[in-house]
Amino acid sequence: MTEQSSAKPTHLSVLIINGGSSSIKFALYQVGEPLKRKLYGKIDRIGLSGTNLTCNDPIGNQRNSYSIAPSDHRSAANILIDWLVKRDEFASIEALGHRVVYGMKHIQPEIVTPDLLDELHRIGPYDPDHLPREIELIETFRQRYPKVPQVACFDTAFHHTMPREAKLLPIPRRFDAKRVQRYGFHGLFYAYLIEELARLGDPAASKGCVILAHLGNGGSLAAVREGKSIDTSMGFTPTGGFMMSTRSGDLDPGLAPYLLRIEQMTTKQFYEMVNHKSGLLGVSETSSDMRDLLSHETGDVRAAEAVALFCYQVKKWIGAFAAALGGLDTLVFAGGIGENSPTIRTRICGGLGFLGIELEENRNAVNEGVISAASSRVAVRVIHTNEEQMIAHSVCTYSGLML
């Protein structure tokens, strides 16, 4: 980075770090209008066999992959830093940006300070799959490069505009005072989608009713009116909502004590089940990958039921959010499944003609940007997400590197 490099960078850059439960995505953006992505990649399968560092250079049109063996996110971050410092682009980095799952009271990105880190440590138990690892990444970069500003971008911030009735949980009020409420997640994805929708010239981005469907390994929907979130499917934790690749989504709360009685299931085992052994994987008993399930559904009833349940649940949430919005102008599909699976989009939209949703199947089949029929009252779009770019914009703004 600039503080430790003797080279004179001609262009300033920001480094974006997006830590997941078993991966670290990274992207390097050259500061300017527009932002220019210089390289991007990820370290995946951290703590598992077959861990790789993969890097894509869009300028040089190159892709490289290296086998590594980190045991945790801290060692993976150090390996990433050691690899990055060998590249010329690293000398131009002026700031770093991190995706942080929980923002709690924070409604905009913030410069990382010791006080903010202390607060993140305190709320770490809210999401033990993500927050501790994200904190570890921040601290690792802070230790190696203490003078380089870091910006925390909160996934919950987009949903701070939800009305009170959408945030409240129907449990004793004293828990609300302890900030036990519905927060919603995937906010960086949704903020990018709304900006992209506006760039595409869709008036619903600022003046209409939009449902954003982020369908990936983790999935959620957001109801957006006049550019602001009014509801979302995930709740107090990212486990809530509809079923995902390995997460259960919403469950009857009576299930927990029932399983405690009949299987002596501990809290830890229940958490592991609903987050890592349920969803598509749990119902199919074979795979958490939608592509695998679609390829096997004709010969495996379990795969077929997993796919059917997923589509049914997403369809119900679309109907519920159309009611909450009081109408619908635009439906957006995004995420790995939402962007790349015409079959899933067809099954979700099937039977939603009463809402004014009609697909043009030829466009849908090739993942075009607009897949609704000319007669459809609702515009149905496919938008490729780029939350790293959204983080980069925030870093430039909140670290003083104004675009």
C-alpha positions in Angstrom: 0.0 0.0 0.0 1.0 3.6 -0.4 2.4 4.1 3.1 4.9 1.3 2.6 5.7 1.6 -1.1 8.4 3.6 -2.6 6.6 3.6 -6.0 4.8 6.7 -7.0 1.3 5.6 -8.0 -0.3 7.5 -10.9 -3.8 6.4 -10.0 -5.3 6.0 -6.5 -7.2 2.7 -5.8 -9.4 1.2 -3.1 -9.3 -2.5 -2.1 -12.6 -4.1 -1.3 -12.7 -7.1 1.1 -15.9 -9.2 1.3 -15.6 -12.0 3.8 -18.0 -14.9 3.8 -18.3 -17.9 6.1 -15.7 -19.9 4.1 -14.5 -17.4 1.6 -12.9 -14.0 1.0 -13.8 -12.0 -2.1 -11.6 -9.1 -3.1 -11.6 -6.4 -5.7 -9.3 -3.5 -6.6 -10.9 -0.4 -8.0 -9.2 2.6 -9.6 -10.7 5.8 -8.2 -12.5 7.9 -10.8 -15.9 8.4 -12.4 -16.8 5.8 -13.2 -14.9 3.4 -11.0 -12.6 1.0 -12.9 -12.2 -2.5 -11.6 -8.5 -3.4 -12.1 -8.6 -7.0 -10.6 -10.8 -9.2 -8.6 -10.9 -12.7 -7.2 -11.5 -14.8 -4.1 -10.1 -17.3 -1.7 -12.7 -20.1 -1.3 -13.1 -23.2 0.8 -11.2 -21.7 3.7 -10.6 -24.4 6.4 -11.5 -27.1 3.9 -9.5 -29.2 1.4 -9.0 -27.7 -2.1 -8.5 -24.1 -1.0 -7.6 -21.8 -3.9 -6.8 -18.1 -4.5 -8.3 -17.1 -7.8 -7.6 -13.8 -9.4 -9.1 -12.2 -12.5 -7.5 -9.3 -14.4 -10.2 -7.8 -16.6 -7.7 -5.3 -18.1 -5.1 -8.0 -19.1 -7.9 -10.6 -19.7 -6.0 -13.1 -17.5 -7.2 -15.5 -14.9 -4.9 -17.3 -12.4 -5.5 -19.8 -9.7 -3.2 -20.8 -6.8 -3.5 -23.7 -4.3 -3.1 -22.5 -0.7 -3.7 -24.0 2.7 -5.0 -21.5 5.2 -6.6 -22.8 8.4 -8.8 -19.7 9.1 -9.7 -16.3 7.8 -6.8 -14.6 9.6 -4.2 -16.8 7.9 -6.1 -16.5 4.6 -6.0 -12.7 4.9 -2.3 -12.7 5.5 -1.8 -15.0 2.5 -3.9 -12.6 0.4 -1.9 -9.5 1.6 1.4 -11.3 0.9 0.2 -12.1 -2.6 -1.1 -8.6 -3.3 2.0 -6.8 -2.2 3.9 -8.5 -5.0 1.6 -6.8 -7.6 2.3 -3.3 -8.9 -1.4 -2.3 -8.4 -1.0 -2.7 -4.6 1.2 0.4 -4.3 -1.7 2.7 -5.2 -4.2 1.5 -2.5 -5.3 4.5 -0.4 -8.2 2.9 1.5 -10.0 -0.4 2.2 -13.7 -1.3 2.4 -15.3 -4.2 4.2 -18.8 -5.7 4.1 -20.1 -6.1 7.6 -23.2 -8.1 8.1 -24.7 -6.4 11.1 -25.0 -2.6 11.3 -27.5 -2.4 14.2 -27.9 1.4 14.8 -25.5 2.3 12.0 -27.3 3.5 8.9 -24.4 4.5 6.7 -20.8 3.4 6.1 -18.3 4.4 8.8 -14.5 4.7 9.2 -13.3 1.8 11.3 -12.2 3.1 14.8 -11.3 1.2 18.0 -14.7 2.1 19.3 -16.5 0.6 16.3 -14.4 -2.5 16.6 -15.3 -2.9 20.2 -18.9 -2.6 19.3 -18.6 -5.2 16.6 -17.0 -7.6 19.1 -19.9 -7.0 21.4 -22.5 -7.9 18.8 -20.4 -10.8 17.3 -22.7 -13.5 18.9 -25.6 -12.2 16.8 -24.1 -13.9 13.7 -21.3 -16.3 14.7 -21.0 -17.5 11.1 -20.0 -14.1 9.7 -19.3 -11.3 12.1 -16.3 -12.8 13.9 -14.6 -13.5 10.6 -15.3 -10.1 9.3 -13.8 -8.6 12.4 -10.8 -10.8 12.0 -10.3 -9.5 8.5 -10.5 -5.9 9.6 -8.1 -6.5 12.4 -5.6 -8.4 10.2 -5.4 -5.5 7.7 -5.3 -3.0 10.5 -2.4 -4.8 12.0 -0.4 -5.0 8.8 -1.4 -1.5 7.6 -2.4 0.6 10.6 -2.3 4.0 8.8 -4.6 3.0 5.9 -8.2 4.0 6.5 -10.8 1.2 6.5 -14.5 1.7 5.9 -17.2 -0.6 7.3 -20.2 -1.0 5.0 -23.2 -2.5 6.8 -25.5 -5.0 5.1 -28.4 -4.0 7.4 -28.2 -0.2 6.6 -30.4 -0.3 3.5 -33.3 -1.6 5.6 -33.2 1.1 8.2 -36.1 2.8 6.4 -38.5 0.0 7.2 -41.6 1.2 9.1 -41.9 0.3 12.8 -44.4 -2.5 12.1 -42.0 -4.2 9.8 -39.2 -4.2 12.4 -41.1 -5.2 15.5 -41.1 -8.8 16.6 -44.2 -10.1 18.5 -42.3 -11.0 21.6 -42.1 -9.2 25.0 -41.3 -5.5 24.5 -38.3 -5.6 26.7 -36.4 -7.4 24.0 -37.0 -4.6 21.6 -35.1 -2.3 24.0 -32.2 -4.7 23.6 -32.4 -4.2 19.8 -33.9 -7.6 19.2 -35.8 -6.8 16.0 -36.0 -7.6 12.3 -33.0 -6.1 10.5 -32.9 -7.6 7.1 -29.7 -8.3 5.1 -28.2 -8.2 1.6 -28.6 -4.5 1.8 -25.4 -3.8 -0.2 -26.9 -5.9 -3.0 -30.2 -4.1 -2.9 -28.6 -0.6 -2.8 -26.7 -1.6 -6.0 -29.8 -3.0 -7.7 -31.8 0.2 -7.0 -28.9 2.4 -8.4 -28.7 0.1 -11.4 -32.4 0.2 -11.9 -32.3 4.0 -12.0 -29.4 3.9 -14.4 -31.4 1.7 -16.7 -34.1 4.4 -16.8 -36.8 2.5 -14.9 -39.0 5.1 -13.1 -40.0 2.6 -10.5 -36.5 2.9 -8.9 -37.5 6.3 -7.4 -41.3 6.6 -7.9 -42.8 3.2 -7.9 -43.1 -0.2 -6.2 -40.3 -2.7 -6.7 -39.6 -6.2 -5.4 -36.0 -7.3 -5.5 -35.4 -11.0 -5.4 -31.8 -11.9 -4.5 -31.6 -15.6 -5.1 -28.3 -17.2 -4.4 -26.8 -19.6 -1.8 -28.3 -17.2 0.6 -31.5 -15.6 -0.5 -33.9 -12.9 0.4 -36.5 -10.5 -1.1 -37.0 -6.8 -0.4 -40.0 -4.6 -0.9 -39.0 -1.1 -2.1 -41.2 1.9 -2.5 -39.8 5.1 -4.0 -36.3 3.8 -3.6 -36.6 2.9 0.1 -36.9 -0.5 1.8 -40.3 -1.0 3.5 -39.9 -4.8 4.2 -37.6 -7.7 3.6 -37.8 -11.5 4.1 -34.8 -12.0 6.4 -35.3 -11.0 10.0 -33.2 -10.8 13.2 -30.6 -13.1 11.6 -29.9 -14.2 8.0 -31.5 -17.5 8.7 -35.0 -16.1 8.4 -37.2 -15.8 5.3 -37.6 -18.4 2.6 -35.5 -21.6 2.3 -32.0 -21.2 0.9 -29.2 -23.5 -0.1 -28.6 -24.8 3.5 -30.7 -22.5 5.6 -34.2 -23.4 6.6 -35.8 -19.9 6.5 -38.7 -19.3 8.8 -39.8 -22.1 11.0 -42.5 -22.7 13.7 -40.7 -21.7 16.9 -42.3 -24.8 18.6 -39.9 -27.0 16.6 -36.9 -26.2 18.8 -38.3 -27.5 22.1 -39.9 -30.4 20.2 -36.5 -31.6 18.8 -35.0 -31.0 22.2 -37.5 -33.5 23.7 -37.5 -36.2 21.0 -33.8 -36.0 20.0 -32.2 -34.2 22.9 -30.9 -31.7 20.3 -28.8 -29.0 21.8 -28.9 -25.3 20.9 -25.6 -25.6 19.0 -27.0 -28.6 17.1 -30.2 -26.8 16.3 -28.2 -23.8 15.0 -26.1 -26.1 12.9 -29.1 -27.8 11.5 -31.1 -24.7 10.5 -28.1 -22.9 9.0 -26.0 -25.6 7.4 -28.1 -28.8 7.0 -31.5 -27.5 5.9 -32.9 -25.7 2.9 -32.2 -27.3 -0.5 -29.7 -29.6 1.0 -31.9 -30.8 3.8 -35.0 -31.5 1.7 -33.0 -33.1 -1.2 -30.5 -35.0 1.0 -28.1 -34.7 -1.9 -27.0 -31.2 -2.8 -27.4 -27.5 -1.9 -26.7 -26.4 -5.5 -29.8 -25.6 -7.6 -28.0 -26.7 -10.8 -27.5 -30.2 -9.4 -31.1 -30.5 -8.2 -32.5 -29.3 -11.6 -30.4 -31.9 -13.4 -31.7 -34.7 -11.1 -35.3 -33.8 -10.5 -36.8 -36.1 -13.1 -35.2 -39.1 -11.5 -35.1 -38.1 -7.8 -38.3 -37.0 -6.1 -36.3 -35.5 -3.2 -34.6 -33.1 -5.7 -37.9 -32.3 -7.3 -39.5 -31.5 -4.0 -36.6 -29.3 -3.0 -36.9 -27.2 -6.2 -40.7 -27.0 -5.9 -40.6 -25.9 -2.3 -38.1 -23.2 -3.1 -40.1 -21.8 -6.0 -43.3 -22.0 -4.0 -41.9 -20.1 -1.0 -40.4 -17.3 -3.2 -43.7 -17.0 -5.0 -45.5 -16.5 -1.7 -43.1 -13.8 -0.6 -43.6 -12.0 -3.9 -47.4 -12.0 -3.3 -47.0 -10.9 0.3 -44.7 -8.0 -0.7 -47.0 -6.9 -3.5 -49.7 -6.6 -0.8 -47.4 -4.7 1.5 -46.5 -2.3 -1.3 -50.0 -1.8 -2.5 -49.1 -2.8 -6.0 -46.1 -3.7 -8.1 -44.3 -2.0 -11.0 -41.0 -3.9 -11.3 -39.7 -7.3 -10.3 -36.0 -7.8 -10.3 -34.2 -11.2 -10.2 -30.5 -11.2 -9.1 -28.0 -13.5 -7.5 -26.6 -16.8 -8.8 -29.9 -18.5 -9.2 -31.9 -15.4 -10.0 -29.5 -14.3 -12.8 -28.8 -17.7 -14.3 -31.8 -20.0 -14.0 -34.6 -19.4 -16.5 -36.4 -22.5 -15.2 -36.6 -21.2 -11.7 -37.7 -17.7 -12.8 -40.5 -19.4 -15.0 -41.7 -21.5 -12.1 -41.7 -18.6 -9.6 -43.6 -16.3 -12.0 -46.1 -19.0 -13.1 -49.5 -18.2 -11.8 -48.6 -14.6 -10.9 -50.6 -13.2 -13.8 -53.1 -11.7 -11.4 -50.3 -9.4 -10.3 -49.7 -8.4 -13.9 -46.5 -10.6 -14.3 -46.1 -12.2 -17.6 -42.8 -13.5 -19.0 -41.5 -13.6 -22.6 -40.0 -17.1 -22.5 -37.5 -16.5 -25.4 -36.0 -13.6 -23.6 -36.1 -15.4 -20.3 -34.3 -18.4 -21.8 -31.2 -16.4 -22.7 -31.2 -14.3 -19.5 -31.9 -11.0 -21.2 -32.1 -7.8 -19.1 -35.9 -7.5 -19.6 -37.7 -10.8 -19.6 -41.3 -9.6 -19.3 -43.7 -9.9 -22.2 -44.9 -6.7 -23.9 -48.4 -7.3 -22.4 -47.0 -7.6 -18.9 -48.2 -4.8 -16.6 -45.1 -5.5 -14.4 -41.6 -5.1 -15.8 -39.6 -8.2 -14.9 -35.8 -7.7 -15.1 -32.6 -9.7 -14.6 -29.8 -7.6 -13.2 -26.3 -8.8 -12.4 -25.2 -7.6 -8.9 -21.9 -6.1 -7.9 -21.9 -5.3 -4.2 -18.1 -4.8 -4.3 -18.6 -1.8 -6.6 -21.2 -0.5 -4.1 -18.7 -0.8 -1.3 -16.1 0.9 -3.4 -18.3 3.9 -3.9 -18.9 4.1 -0.2 -15.2 3.8 0.6 -14.4 6.7 -1.8 -17.0 8.9 -0.1 -16.4 8.1 3.5 -12.5 8.0 3.4 -12.3 11.3 1.7 -11.4 10.0 -1.8 -14.4 11.7 -3.4 -15.4 10.6 -6.9 
